[in-house]
């Protein structure tokens, strides 16, 4: 992780040194961002199978502590009002817990007293288009659409290697997006954004059958310019999502759940410090 941060900072300095060269022209501009901080789960449950345990990751799965958090972004501004944003959000949490009660995940029973290694991997990629309005010289408001690709990998495995189950899939998630930036002093700003959608009908939720799904990713940021081409900021974020229903996809892959019913509810908050390179 330290190597990643060092490489990012060195790259930032390099980009800044050649800022004028990066700008293609006045109509096309770039911005790169990175933030690092801490993550706190507020709610997290999962149930796989109609007869499976409604497992609470916070109370039963070791997710009551703080975890590291980071996020990578890139923005492309086209002709001032058009913004195309790219996001990569790592999210892989690994914990180990001794189960004090029998727990059924998928079609596997982990008996009381079993030490279980758990991985909840839910990193995602997102591309967002927004049209930016400028009603005031110090105010910018944007609205648009987002497309997210989740890359889920959820595993439970006993430490002795006797029992294990996994559930993996890649799936699309469409969403709506809004943002607002207000500069109350030269070089000092507050920024709000939200990306979210709730869907319980086929097609909209990324499936061709009824399946409830939701996402809400919202943040409030306080930032200031530290050089002509660089800003730093403090960011507070809430991210939540849900998935509930019975899958009608075939489960011909060994890394997929045997049971078709899934219920997964997730909510966490983050506090992070970030840096943005504005090479123009």
ZAROTOR-463234 format. One record per residue (C-alpha): residue in one letter; residue number from 1; y, x, z. Coordinates in pm, 1 decimal. Example, Ala and Ser with C-alpha at 12.3 -4.5 7.8 and 13.67 -1.06 7.14 Angstrom:
ZAROTOR-463234
ATOM,kollo,senu,Y,X,Z
ATOM,a,1,-450.0,1230.0,780.0
ATOM,s,2,-106.0,1367.0,714.0
This chain:
ZAROTOR-463234
ATOM,kollo,senu,Y,X,Z
ATOM,x,1,0.0,0.0,0.0
ATOM,x,2,239.7,286.0,82.7
ATOM,x,3,167.3,435.4,-260.0
ATOM,x,4,253.7,102.3,-426.7
ATOM,x,5,587.6,82.6,-242.4
ATOM,x,6,673.5,446.5,-321.6
ATOM,x,7,589.0,398.0,-689.6
ATOM,x,8,798.8,80.4,-699.9
ATOM,x,9,1100.5,250.5,-541.3
ATOM,x,10,1075.8,549.7,-773.9
ATOM,x,11,1047.4,315.9,-1070.6
ATOM,x,12,1351.0,123.9,-945.7
ATOM,x,13,1559.2,441.8,-929.6
ATOM,x,14,1440.9,538.5,-1275.8
ATOM,x,15,1528.0,196.4,-1416.6
ATOM,x,16,1866.9,210.0,-1251.8
ATOM,x,17,1939.7,551.1,-1403.1
ATOM,x,18,1870.8,413.2,-1750.7
ATOM,x,19,2003.4,62.9,-1688.9
ATOM,x,20,2220.3,54.6,-1995.7
ATOM,x,21,1924.9,149.6,-2215.2
ATOM,x,22,1702.9,-130.1,-2080.5
ATOM,x,23,1942.2,-404.9,-2182.2
ATOM,x,24,1847.1,-504.1,-2534.7
ATOM,x,25,2183.7,-667.1,-2595.1
ATOM,x,26,2422.6,-901.2,-2419.5
ATOM,x,27,2201.2,-1200.6,-2499.8
ATOM,x,28,1882.0,-1062.7,-2344.4
ATOM,x,29,1878.9,-929.1,-1988.1
ATOM,x,30,1610.4,-832.3,-1737.1
ATOM,x,31,1563.1,-839.6,-1360.8
ATOM,x,32,1274.5,-701.9,-1153.7
ATOM,x,33,1192.6,-786.5,-791.9
ATOM,x,34,960.2,-689.7,-510.2
ATOM,x,35,937.2,-824.2,-156.3
ATOM,x,36,732.1,-716.9,142.7
ATOM,x,37,688.5,-886.6,478.4
ATOM,x,38,459.6,-1082.2,706.1
ATOM,x,39,262.8,-1405.5,667.9
ATOM,x,40,177.3,-1666.1,932.2
ATOM,x,41,-71.5,-1946.2,869.0
ATOM,x,42,50.0,-2286.7,988.6
ATOM,x,43,-252.5,-2489.6,878.2
ATOM,x,44,-569.7,-2395.7,693.5
ATOM,x,45,-892.1,-2595.8,662.7
ATOM,x,46,-1178.4,-2607.5,416.3
ATOM,x,47,-1482.8,-2829.0,367.2
ATOM,x,48,-1740.6,-2768.4,95.5
ATOM,x,49,-1998.0,-3045.3,59.1
ATOM,x,50,-1993.8,-3403.4,191.4
ATOM,x,51,-2200.5,-3294.5,490.3
ATOM,x,52,-2021.2,-2964.8,534.6
ATOM,x,53,-1812.2,-2860.8,834.4
ATOM,x,54,-1439.0,-2923.7,819.5
ATOM,x,55,-1377.4,-2558.5,900.5
ATOM,x,56,-1047.2,-2457.3,1060.7
ATOM,x,57,-961.8,-2100.0,959.2
ATOM,x,58,-696.7,-2065.6,1229.6
ATOM,x,59,-899.8,-2193.7,1525.1
ATOM,x,60,-1244.5,-2081.6,1407.7
ATOM,x,61,-1193.3,-1818.4,1138.3
ATOM,x,62,-962.2,-1555.0,1283.3
ATOM,x,63,-645.8,-1644.4,1092.3
ATOM,x,64,-430.7,-1692.3,1403.3
ATOM,x,65,-266.1,-1348.6,1368.4
ATOM,x,66,1.0,-1219.7,1129.3
ATOM,x,67,-97.0,-1079.6,788.9
ATOM,x,68,90.3,-858.9,539.0
ATOM,x,69,262.2,-1028.0,246.4
ATOM,x,70,406.1,-907.1,-83.2
ATOM,x,71,526.7,-1053.7,-410.9
ATOM,x,72,617.5,-915.5,-756.3
ATOM,x,73,861.0,-1085.1,-996.3
ATOM,x,74,1028.7,-1027.9,-1330.9
ATOM,x,75,1299.9,-1244.1,-1490.0
ATOM,x,76,1408.2,-1255.1,-1851.2
ATOM,x,77,1747.6,-1414.2,-1921.0
ATOM,x,78,1802.2,-1538.5,-2276.0
ATOM,x,79,2149.0,-1636.5,-2399.4
ATOM,x,80,2283.2,-1680.7,-2043.6
ATOM,x,81,2138.9,-2026.2,-1972.3
ATOM,x,82,1765.9,-1972.9,-2034.2
ATOM,x,83,1557.1,-1802.4,-1768.2
ATOM,x,84,1190.5,-1707.4,-1804.2
ATOM,x,85,1032.6,-1591.2,-1476.3
ATOM,x,86,701.9,-1416.3,-1418.4
ATOM,x,87,534.7,-1397.3,-1076.8
ATOM,x,88,229.4,-1227.8,-932.9
ATOM,x,89,140.4,-1335.1,-578.0
ATOM,x,90,-143.3,-1141.9,-410.6
ATOM,x,91,-318.1,-1340.6,-138.3
ATOM,x,92,-650.1,-1216.4,-2.3
ATOM,x,93,-727.8,-1261.0,367.3
ATOM,x,94,-1041.4,-1105.9,521.2
ATOM,x,95,-1153.4,-1180.4,877.1
ATOM,x,96,-1467.5,-1149.5,1090.4
ATOM,x,97,-1558.1,-1399.7,1361.8
ATOM,x,98,-1853.4,-1485.8,1583.6
ATOM,x,99,-1933.9,-1855.3,1538.2
ATOM,x,100,-1974.8,-2045.0,1866.3
ATOM,x,101,-2107.1,-2360.3,1696.4
ATOM,x,102,-2326.3,-2427.1,1396.2
ATOM,x,103,-2114.2,-2427.9,1079.4
ATOM,x,104,-2222.4,-2565.2,742.3
ATOM,x,105,-2042.8,-2421.2,437.7
ATOM,x,106,-2162.1,-2543.4,99.3
ATOM,x,107,-2538.2,-2583.5,153.1
ATOM,x,108,-2566.6,-2290.5,396.9
ATOM,x,109,-2589.8,-2324.2,776.4
ATOM,x,110,-2449.1,-2043.3,990.6
ATOM,x,111,-2605.7,-2084.0,1334.0
ATOM,x,112,-2410.4,-2050.3,1656.3
ATOM,x,113,-2393.2,-1685.7,1761.6
ATOM,x,114,-2379.1,-1554.7,1403.8
ATOM,x,115,-2115.1,-1294.4,1319.0
ATOM,x,116,-1960.2,-1398.8,986.9
ATOM,x,117,-1740.5,-1204.4,743.1
ATOM,x,118,-1498.0,-1431.1,560.4
ATOM,x,119,-1275.9,-1373.9,259.5
ATOM,x,120,-1016.5,-1622.5,142.2
ATOM,x,121,-882.3,-1496.8,-188.0
ATOM,x,122,-622.9,-1712.9,-358.7
ATOM,x,123,-390.2,-1485.8,-561.1
ATOM,x,124,-203.7,-1652.3,-844.8
ATOM,x,125,5.2,-1584.1,-1152.7
ATOM,x,126,298.1,-1804.3,-1252.2
ATOM,x,127,536.6,-1833.9,-1544.4
ATOM,x,128,844.9,-2053.5,-1505.1
ATOM,x,129,1106.0,-2168.2,-1753.1
ATOM,x,130,1437.6,-2299.8,-1621.0
ATOM,x,131,1767.2,-2392.9,-1779.2
ATOM,x,132,2058.8,-2261.0,-1573.6
ATOM,x,133,2378.3,-2465.3,-1532.9
ATOM,x,134,2708.5,-2312.8,-1415.3
ATOM,x,135,2924.5,-2597.9,-1281.2
ATOM,x,136,3139.3,-2347.1,-1086.1
ATOM,x,137,3207.3,-1976.9,-1127.5
ATOM,x,138,3018.6,-1902.9,-803.1
ATOM,x,139,2747.9,-2169.3,-837.8
ATOM,x,140,2434.3,-2171.0,-1053.6
ATOM,x,141,2176.3,-2451.2,-1065.3
ATOM,x,142,1851.2,-2440.5,-1259.3
ATOM,x,143,1575.0,-2688.2,-1340.0
ATOM,x,144,1255.0,-2640.3,-1532.5
ATOM,x,145,877.5,-2629.4,-1551.0
ATOM,x,146,617.4,-2387.8,-1417.5
ATOM,x,147,260.2,-2304.8,-1507.1
ATOM,x,148,44.8,-2136.5,-1244.0
ATOM,x,149,-299.7,-1983.5,-1278.4
ATOM,x,150,-499.2,-1962.4,-956.8
ATOM,x,151,-773.3,-1704.1,-913.5
ATOM,x,152,-975.3,-1833.4,-618.6
ATOM,x,153,-1257.9,-1644.8,-446.2
ATOM,x,154,-1382.5,-1782.5,-113.1
ATOM,x,155,-1683.5,-1630.9,64.2
ATOM,x,156,-1870.5,-1663.4,393.3
ATOM,x,157,-2136.2,-1400.4,466.1
ATOM,x,158,-2327.8,-1328.0,785.6
ATOM,x,159,-2293.1,-968.8,902.8
ATOM,x,160,-2671.7,-926.6,900.4
ATOM,x,161,-2687.8,-1023.8,533.1
ATOM,x,162,-2920.6,-1320.1,590.3
ATOM,x,163,-2685.1,-1600.6,483.6
ATOM,x,164,-2397.3,-1607.3,236.1
ATOM,x,165,-2211.0,-1851.3,14.5
ATOM,x,166,-1929.3,-1814.0,-235.1
ATOM,x,167,-1697.3,-2036.0,-431.6
ATOM,x,168,-1499.3,-1890.4,-721.4
ATOM,x,169,-1294.1,-2037.5,-1002.7
ATOM,x,170,-989.2,-1991.3,-1220.9
ATOM,x,171,-772.9,-2295.4,-1278.4
ATOM,x,172,-434.2,-2404.9,-1419.0
ATOM,x,173,-166.2,-2565.8,-1200.0
ATOM,x,174,142.6,-2723.8,-1363.4
ATOM,x,175,454.3,-2777.4,-1152.1
ATOM,x,176,824.9,-2863.8,-1149.6
ATOM,x,177,1091.9,-2610.8,-1055.6
ATOM,x,178,1449.2,-2611.9,-920.5
ATOM,x,179,1678.0,-2330.6,-805.0
ATOM,x,180,2030.7,-2288.9,-678.4
ATOM,x,181,2243.7,-1976.5,-622.6
ATOM,x,182,2578.1,-1980.1,-441.3
ATOM,x,183,2797.4,-1671.6,-404.7
ATOM,x,184,3025.6,-1717.1,-105.3
ATOM,x,185,3163.2,-1359.2,-116.7
ATOM,x,186,3169.9,-1101.9,-398.1
ATOM,x,187,2819.9,-957.2,-414.2
ATOM,x,188,2690.6,-1174.8,-127.8
ATOM,x,189,2486.7,-1484.5,-201.7
ATOM,x,190,2243.2,-1746.5,-76.6
ATOM,x,191,1961.7,-1857.3,-306.5
ATOM,x,192,1719.5,-2150.9,-282.2
ATOM,x,193,1423.8,-2229.5,-504.0
ATOM,x,194,1131.6,-2469.8,-499.9
ATOM,x,195,826.6,-2508.5,-720.8
ATOM,x,196,591.1,-2797.7,-659.2
ATOM,x,197,387.5,-3091.5,-777.5
ATOM,x,198,146.5,-3351.9,-640.8
ATOM,x,199,-116.0,-3495.0,-874.0
ATOM,x,200,-416.1,-3718.7,-820.4
ATOM,x,201,-499.4,-3810.1,-1178.1
ATOM,x,202,-698.3,-3635.4,-1445.7
ATOM,x,203,-532.4,-3391.0,-1690.3
ATOM,x,204,-217.2,-3347.2,-1476.6
ATOM,x,205,-417.8,-3175.6,-1203.0
ATOM,x,206,-578.6,-2937.8,-1452.8
ATOM,x,207,-911.2,-3122.7,-1467.6
ATOM,x,208,-1055.7,-3396.5,-1686.9
ATOM,x,209,-1162.3,-3606.3,-1385.6
ATOM,x,210,-993.0,-3750.8,-1076.0
ATOM,x,211,-911.6,-3473.5,-829.6
ATOM,x,212,-623.7,-3455.0,-581.8
ATOM,x,213,-413.9,-3141.5,-587.8
ATOM,x,214,-71.9,-3027.9,-469.8
ATOM,x,215,148.6,-2721.9,-441.5
ATOM,x,216,485.4,-2650.9,-279.0
ATOM,x,217,640.4,-2304.6,-287.5
ATOM,x,218,993.9,-2303.0,-149.3
ATOM,x,219,1219.4,-2029.5,-15.0
ATOM,x,220,1567.5,-1955.1,116.0
ATOM,x,221,1715.0,-1612.5,48.4
ATOM,x,222,2021.5,-1426.7,173.9
ATOM,x,223,2116.0,-1130.4,-42.7
ATOM,x,224,2382.2,-870.8,-109.6
ATOM,x,225,2449.5,-614.2,-380.2
ATOM,x,226,2407.4,-253.5,-265.5
ATOM,x,227,2488.1,-95.8,-603.4
ATOM,x,228,2597.2,-224.9,-941.8
ATOM,x,229,2236.4,-267.9,-1050.5
ATOM,x,230,2053.9,-333.8,-724.7
ATOM,x,231,2047.6,-607.0,-459.3
ATOM,x,232,1854.3,-645.6,-136.0
ATOM,x,233,1770.1,-967.1,45.1
ATOM,x,234,1603.0,-1138.2,340.2
ATOM,x,235,1368.1,-1419.0,235.8
ATOM,x,236,1210.0,-1704.2,433.9
ATOM,x,237,934.4,-1890.4,252.5
ATOM,x,238,700.6,-2186.7,293.5
ATOM,x,239,396.0,-2218.8,71.4
ATOM,x,240,144.4,-2499.9,90.3
ATOM,x,241,-121.3,-2655.1,-125.8
ATOM,x,242,-420.0,-2885.0,-128.5
ATOM,x,243,-731.0,-2962.8,-330.7
ATOM,x,244,-962.0,-3254.3,-259.2
ATOM,x,245,-1226.9,-3427.1,-464.9
ATOM,x,246,-1566.9,-3409.3,-626.4
ATOM,x,247,-1595.9,-3170.9,-918.2
ATOM,x,248,-1767.9,-3283.7,-1236.1
ATOM,x,249,-1786.7,-2935.1,-1382.2
ATOM,x,250,-2131.5,-2786.0,-1429.8
ATOM,x,251,-2218.9,-2520.9,-1170.5
ATOM,x,252,-2424.3,-2284.0,-1382.5
ATOM,x,253,-2269.4,-1970.3,-1230.2
ATOM,x,254,-2429.0,-1825.0,-918.8
ATOM,x,255,-2091.1,-1756.2,-758.0
ATOM,x,256,-1991.9,-2123.9,-762.1
ATOM,x,257,-2045.4,-2382.4,-489.4
ATOM,x,258,-2374.1,-2570.8,-498.4
ATOM,x,259,-2207.5,-2875.5,-346.2
ATOM,x,260,-1954.2,-3055.4,-566.0
ATOM,x,261,-1718.2,-3197.2,-300.2
ATOM,x,262,-1430.7,-2975.9,-179.3
ATOM,x,263,-1141.8,-3029.7,60.2
ATOM,x,264,-899.1,-2741.5,110.4
ATOM,x,265,-558.0,-2764.4,280.6
ATOM,x,266,-333.8,-2461.2,318.8
ATOM,x,267,15.2,-2398.4,458.6
ATOM,x,268,183.5,-2075.4,562.5
ATOM,x,269,527.9,-1927.0,610.8
ATOM,x,270,654.2,-1576.4,534.4
ATOM,x,271,949.2,-1357.9,627.3
ATOM,x,272,1014.6,-1067.0,395.0
ATOM,x,273,1265.8,-810.0,278.8
ATOM,x,274,1311.4,-768.8,-92.4
ATOM,x,275,1483.3,-560.9,-354.6
ATOM,x,276,1591.1,-655.0,-705.3
ATOM,x,277,1676.8,-427.2,-995.5
ATOM,x,278,1930.9,-570.3,-1238.0
ATOM,x,279,1934.0,-325.4,-1529.8
ATOM,x,280,2254.7,-436.0,-1700.4
